Amino acid sequence: MSGGAFTTEEVMVCALAGELTDETRVFNGAASFIPIAAFMLARATHAPGLTWAAGSIGVDAHPRAIPESTISDRLFEGATMLQSSPSDVWAYAGTAKLDTFCFRGVQFDPYGNVNNTVIGPYEEPRVRLPGGGGMADLGCFIAVSLLWSTTHDTRTFVERLDHRTCLGWGDGGDHRDRLGLPGGPRVCVTDLAVLDFHPVSRRMRLRSLHPGVSLEQVVAATGFELVIEGEPPPTPSPTPEQLALIRQLDPTMMRARG
């Protein structure tokens, strides 16, 4: 889907950026071009005070452009300090000094739990996936979880995960509260829509439809019943200022790789 003057990826970048504020302290893992573009866009527009640990290492980095890898040392340009990924990141995330992370996986269920481990039985999987890379821990104690996916279809959005790699709202309702866990996923930004979570049931709820996408498309592309309340509004289209900044920050269109 494309709005003509802008791409789906640019809509997703702007939607994720809208979830970030001056108080956000975010870090990123591998293969996160759309989130990184969102961090840089937010800081260049409405959230100049946002703190970003680039590649989880370069604190308050200000790279001129997005490089070919989201864990490249070229992201650390202008950083005020370099922190240790093994010893600093986990302590800072566990104590909310770093409070925001974007999660993507191969499967999502109605409560925002994520699978990135296996397709099929764990002992004899049909496909062995890249794994969690820290998702299991971060999903439990990170304060703000933002989910995203460039493939909104019934293979990705499923009623039941083949494996729960990363905890979202667990079994729904007050499950996280009963486990004594903070946070929980706030939104899920896909190539078709923006989803959030019902405040009581914690099931995925349709917040908005991307330009050119119909309600019927989203319902057909989701392998479970979404919460739909009234007529979903359109996701805001990127402004000319946002588009100019995104294309300046990402001139080689790494965002198109997800």
C-alpha positions as CSV (number, residue, x, y, z in Angstrom):
1,M,0.0,0.0,0.0
2,S,1.2,3.5,-0.8
3,G,-0.5,6.8,-0.4
4,G,1.2,8.0,-3.6
5,A,3.2,10.9,-2.1
6,F,4.5,8.7,0.7
7,T,5.1,5.0,1.5
8,T,3.7,2.6,4.0
9,E,7.0,2.6,5.8
10,E,6.8,6.4,6.2
11,V,3.3,6.1,7.7
12,M,4.7,3.6,10.1
13,V,7.7,5.7,11.1
14,C,5.4,8.7,11.8
15,A,2.9,6.5,13.8
16,L,5.7,5.1,16.0
17,A,7.3,8.6,16.4
18,G,3.9,9.9,17.7
19,E,4.2,7.5,20.7
20,L,7.5,9.1,21.8
21,T,8.0,12.1,24.1
22,D,10.7,14.3,25.5
23,E,10.8,12.0,28.5
24,T,11.4,8.8,26.4
25,R,14.6,6.9,27.0
26,V,14.7,4.4,24.2
27,F,17.2,1.9,22.9
28,N,17.2,-0.5,19.9
29,G,18.3,-3.9,18.8
30,A,19.1,-5.4,15.5
31,A,17.0,-5.0,12.3
32,S,15.1,-2.0,13.5
33,F,15.3,0.6,10.7
34,I,11.7,1.8,11.0
35,P,11.9,2.3,14.8
36,I,15.3,4.1,14.5
37,A,13.8,6.4,11.8
38,A,11.0,7.1,14.3
39,F,13.4,7.9,17.1
40,M,15.3,10.3,14.9
41,L,12.1,11.9,13.5
42,A,10.6,12.4,17.0
43,R,13.8,14.0,18.3
44,A,13.9,16.3,15.2
45,T,10.3,17.4,15.7
46,H,8.1,17.2,18.8
47,A,10.5,15.4,21.2
48,P,13.9,17.1,21.2
49,G,14.6,15.9,24.7
50,L,14.2,12.2,23.8
51,T,17.3,10.1,24.8
52,W,18.3,7.4,22.5
53,A,20.9,4.7,23.2
54,A,21.8,3.8,19.6
55,G,22.4,0.1,19.1
56,S,22.0,0.0,22.9
57,I,25.5,1.4,23.2
58,G,25.8,5.0,21.9
59,V,24.0,7.2,24.4
60,D,22.4,10.4,23.0
61,A,23.9,9.7,19.6
62,H,23.3,12.0,16.7
63,P,24.2,10.2,13.5
64,R,23.8,12.2,10.3
65,A,22.0,9.4,8.6
66,I,20.9,5.8,9.1
67,P,23.6,3.4,8.1
68,E,23.3,-0.1,6.7
69,S,22.9,-1.8,10.1
70,T,21.0,-0.8,13.2
71,I,23.9,-2.0,15.4
72,S,26.6,-0.3,13.3
73,D,29.1,1.8,15.1
74,R,28.3,4.6,12.6
75,L,25.1,5.0,14.7
76,F,27.2,6.1,17.7
77,E,28.3,9.4,16.0
78,G,28.0,12.3,18.4
79,A,27.2,10.1,21.4
80,T,27.9,11.6,24.9
81,M,29.1,8.1,26.1
82,L,29.4,4.5,25.0
83,Q,27.8,2.1,27.4
84,S,28.4,-1.7,27.7
85,S,25.6,-3.7,26.2
86,P,26.1,-6.7,28.6
87,S,26.7,-4.9,31.8
88,D,25.0,-1.5,31.4
89,V,21.9,-2.0,29.2
90,W,20.2,-4.6,31.4
91,A,20.8,-2.7,34.6
92,Y,19.5,0.5,33.1
93,A,16.5,-1.2,31.5
94,G,15.7,-3.1,34.7
95,T,15.7,0.1,36.7
96,A,13.8,2.2,34.0
97,K,16.7,4.4,33.2
98,L,16.1,3.1,29.8
99,D,12.3,2.7,29.5
100,T,11.2,2.1,25.9
101,F,11.8,-0.7,23.4
102,C,10.2,-1.7,20.0
103,F,9.5,-5.4,19.6
104,R,8.9,-7.2,16.3
105,G,8.3,-10.9,15.8
106,V,7.1,-13.6,13.5
107,Q,3.8,-14.1,15.4
108,F,1.6,-11.9,17.6
109,D,-1.4,-13.0,19.5
110,P,-4.5,-11.0,20.6
111,Y,-2.8,-9.9,23.8
112,G,0.4,-8.6,22.2
113,N,2.5,-11.6,23.2
114,V,5.3,-12.3,20.6
115,N,6.9,-15.4,19.1
116,N,10.3,-15.2,17.5
117,T,11.6,-18.6,18.5
118,V,10.0,-21.5,16.5
119,I,7.2,-22.4,14.2
120,G,5.7,-25.7,15.2
121,P,6.5,-27.7,18.4
122,Y,9.5,-26.4,20.3
123,E,11.2,-29.9,20.5
124,E,10.7,-30.6,16.7
125,P,10.0,-27.2,15.0
126,R,9.2,-26.9,11.4
127,V,11.2,-23.6,11.4
128,R,13.8,-22.4,13.9
129,L,13.6,-18.6,14.1
130,P,16.3,-16.1,15.2
131,G,15.2,-16.2,18.8
132,G,14.4,-13.6,21.4
133,G,17.6,-11.7,21.8
134,G,16.6,-10.5,25.2
135,M,12.9,-10.3,24.5
136,A,11.9,-12.6,27.3
137,D,13.5,-10.3,29.9
138,L,12.6,-7.0,28.3
139,G,9.0,-8.0,27.8
140,C,8.7,-8.5,31.6
141,F,10.3,-5.3,32.9
142,I,10.5,-2.6,30.3
143,A,8.1,0.2,31.0
144,V,6.9,1.0,27.5
145,S,6.7,-1.7,24.8
146,L,5.9,-0.6,21.2
147,L,5.1,-3.5,18.8
148,W,5.5,-3.3,15.1
149,S,5.3,-5.5,12.0
150,T,5.6,-4.9,8.3
151,T,3.6,-8.1,7.6
152,H,0.0,-7.8,8.8
153,D,-1.5,-11.1,7.7
154,T,-3.1,-14.2,9.2
155,R,0.3,-16.0,9.5
156,T,1.7,-13.2,11.6
157,F,-1.4,-12.2,13.7
158,V,-2.6,-15.5,15.1
159,E,-5.0,-16.7,17.8
160,R,-2.4,-18.8,19.5
161,L,1.4,-18.5,19.3
162,D,3.6,-21.5,18.6
163,H,5.9,-20.3,21.3
164,R,5.7,-17.3,23.7
165,T,9.1,-15.6,23.3
166,C,8.1,-12.2,24.7
167,L,5.3,-11.4,27.2
168,G,2.8,-8.8,26.2
169,W,-0.4,-8.7,28.2
170,G,0.0,-12.5,28.9
171,D,-3.4,-14.1,29.1
172,G,-5.2,-10.8,29.1
173,G,-7.0,-8.8,31.8
174,D,-5.0,-8.3,34.9
175,H,-2.5,-11.1,34.2
176,R,0.5,-8.7,34.2
177,D,-0.6,-7.1,37.4
178,R,-1.0,-10.5,39.1
179,L,2.5,-11.4,38.0
180,G,3.7,-8.1,39.6
181,L,5.1,-6.9,36.2
182,P,5.2,-3.2,35.2
183,G,4.4,-1.9,31.7
184,G,2.9,-3.8,28.9
185,P,2.5,-3.2,25.2
186,R,1.0,0.2,24.3
187,V,0.5,-0.1,20.5
188,C,1.2,-2.3,17.6
189,V,2.0,-0.4,14.4
190,T,1.7,-2.5,11.2
191,D,1.7,-2.0,7.5
192,L,-2.1,-1.7,7.5
193,A,-3.1,-0.1,10.8
194,V,-2.4,1.1,14.3
195,L,-3.6,-1.2,17.0
196,D,-3.7,-0.6,20.7
197,F,-5.1,-2.7,23.6
198,H,-8.5,-2.5,25.3
199,P,-7.9,-1.2,28.9
200,V,-9.9,-4.1,30.5
201,S,-9.6,-7.2,28.4
202,R,-6.1,-6.2,27.0
203,R,-7.1,-7.6,23.6
204,M,-5.8,-5.8,20.5
205,R,-8.1,-3.0,19.4
206,L,-8.2,-1.2,16.1
207,R,-7.1,2.4,16.6
208,S,-6.8,3.6,13.0
209,L,-6.5,2.5,9.4
210,H,-3.6,3.6,7.2
211,P,-4.4,5.7,4.1
212,G,-5.9,3.5,1.4
213,V,-6.7,0.6,3.8
214,S,-10.2,-0.6,4.5
215,L,-11.7,-2.1,7.6
216,E,-12.5,-5.2,5.7
217,Q,-8.8,-5.6,4.7
218,V,-7.6,-5.4,8.3
219,V,-10.3,-7.8,9.5
220,A,-9.4,-10.4,6.8
221,A,-5.7,-10.0,7.5
222,T,-6.0,-10.7,11.2
223,G,-6.2,-14.3,12.5
224,F,-8.2,-13.4,15.5
225,E,-11.1,-11.1,16.4
226,L,-10.0,-7.5,16.9
227,V,-11.8,-5.1,19.3
228,I,-13.5,-2.6,17.0
229,E,-15.3,0.4,18.6
230,G,-17.2,2.5,16.1
231,E,-15.8,3.8,12.8
232,P,-12.0,3.6,13.0
233,P,-10.4,6.9,11.9
234,P,-7.5,7.2,9.4
235,T,-4.0,7.1,10.5
236,P,-2.6,10.6,10.0
237,S,-0.7,11.0,6.8
238,P,2.9,12.2,7.1
239,T,3.3,15.9,6.8
240,P,5.6,17.5,4.2
241,E,8.0,18.4,7.1
242,Q,8.0,14.8,8.4
243,L,8.6,13.4,4.9
244,A,11.5,15.8,4.3
245,L,13.1,14.8,7.6
246,I,12.7,11.1,7.1
247,R,14.2,11.2,3.7
248,Q,17.1,13.4,4.9
249,L,17.8,11.1,7.8
250,D,17.4,7.9,5.7
251,P,18.5,8.8,2.2
252,T,19.2,5.2,1.2
253,M,15.7,4.1,2.3
254,M,16.9,1.5,4.8
255,R,13.4,1.9,6.3
256,A,12.1,-0.1,3.4
257,R,14.0,-3.1,4.8
258,G,11.9,-2.9,8.0
